[in-house]
């Protein structure tokens, strides 16, 4: 697998790629106040709170009347640099020049082109992520995984893929909009980050399993509103589809055990989730709900989610399976004009999965007034890939506006006229710069070759065997 440098994707003065007027700094800098409007300064200063309308927090709302469906495709555990770092050859310093210390080998571990589709799982729990962050030094990625009980091969965190490895994702970046400033919601692992999609908060949860021995969530979330409750209260519909392969359609890792899912998605009955086959049928029949969440098969998560092919992209799963799953879902939508012509599809990864990223996570608005002072809910997590796919999405566009998981909720709130859940989504950027709703585009269906999977053992390796390795390159 020889790496190919991706096409440079930069904002220009072209009509389809103007982004300078909407750019926001990662954190408010008073010296730039003359270039910012009052509402931008308000968002940067966390001035807006729960129930705030989007119209009160941004200068201008686009006309969203043509939009009928928002579809959120959820993925797992990849950083922006890990997947899309090769997309921009103007990075300074160049992609391969960045490095992290590896004390176990007494060397600096440089970034390297990962030669296998299945690798060991880098550590990405709360403590490990903060070690990776290291007060903004970003020098703990190798060390954090070396310290892990499950993986002493810390160099895996420094690998990245290229256009040849994940061609469909690069095709999406060429034809639609990506963000290079989209971050996980906090410096932590999967569960608390996923909660931000639905609650605009983790309800002060920081780990996948709480110390009390409960599933993963503080009981404070049980009676809190979710994005589902807001949607339904406004007279609109929401639906979750899962490829979990369980007897009763569930919500992937959030459906097992089913009682725990009822806590995490309070107000959305787990038994109401539908299968991926039903997603295909509903797209074909034109009966999709207004807001749809599509979840993959989380087979590697140690919960009873059944069999099937793991396609969530969580290591050590084969990233090709995840890309193929997404290709199928997106082309199903694109092949039905009645759905496609009125839809926005967001593709989002929950967190960086322990993989290196070179951008320092910025400060953020704490979602709740009662956040424990010993935990930092005033920081975003590391960057993850993020795609906006739609006839309305700007072509080959790279957003440089700071955003996180609650930006998806804020976009939905803008579309449906809903107030904010917490202080975090109230001050979140609603992703408007990624779209041109006045000029929808015609886009050809991508070729199936983009989703073809290599079976070359040298690159596929021993997926999900427990013996995955990384072809780490050292100086």
ABEGO torsion letter per residue (X at the ends): XBBBBBBBBBBBABAAABAAAABBBABBBAAAAAABBAAAAAAAAGABBBGBBAAAABABBBBAAABABBBBBBBBGBBAAAAAAAABAABOBBAAABBBBBAAAGBBBBBBBBABABBBBBBABAAAAAAAAGGGAGAAAAAAAAABAABABAAAAABBBBAAABAAAAAAAAABBBBAABBBABBBBAAAAAAAAAAGBAGGBABABBAAGBAABBAAAAABBBAAAAAAAAGBBBBBBBAAGBABBBBEAAAOBAAAAAAABBGBBAAABBBAAAAAAAAAAGABBABBBBBBBBAABBBBAEBEBBAAGBOABBAAAAAAAAAAAAAAAAABAAAAAABBBBBBBABAGGBBBABBBBBBBBABAABBAABBAABBBBBBBBBBBBAABBBGBBBABBBBAAAAAAAAAAAAGBBBABAAAAABBAGAAABBAABBBBBBBBBAAAABBBABAAAAEBBGAGABBBBBBBX
